Amino acid sequence: MNGYQFCKHDNHPIELWSNRVIDEKINYVHQNPVKGGLVYRAHDYLYSSAVDYAGEKGILDGVIVVK
């Protein structure tokens, strides 16, 4: 291994019991490429749905969570 870990090997499910919690988790996922230094803004990451949440069209289909 090179010391980098792409994903965690421990899986702890989180109950998405409110719109606030859903928004919090979506924001967390969108900010990962920013925190990792891959992009300056979340919607600049090619495979992120953040661009769809910003009202534009990304390369992925059906990524908006309807609450």
C-alpha positions, 0 to 999 in steps of 0.5 A, spaced: 500 500 500 502 507 498 499 510 505 493 513 501 486 510 502 481 511 498 475 509 502 474 507 509 473 499 510 469 500 516 462 501 514 457 505 519 450 506 516 447 513 518 440 514 518 437 520 514 432 522 518 431 529 516 432 534 510 437 537 514 441 531 515 440 529 508 443 536 506 449 535 511 451 529 508 450 531 501 454 537 503 460 533 506 460 528 500 461 534 495 466 538 499 471 531 499 474 533 493 475 540 495 478 538 502 482 533 498 485 539 494 483 536 488 479 542 486 477 549 489 470 549 488 466 543 489 462 543 483 469 543 479 470 536 480 468 532 474 464 526 477 461 530 483 453 532 483 455 538 486 454 542 479 447 539 479 445 542 485 448 548 483 442 548 478 447 546 472 448 539 468 453 535 470 456 529 466 452 524 471 444 522 470 439 522 476 443 525 481 439 530 485 435 527 491 428 529 492 426 530 499 
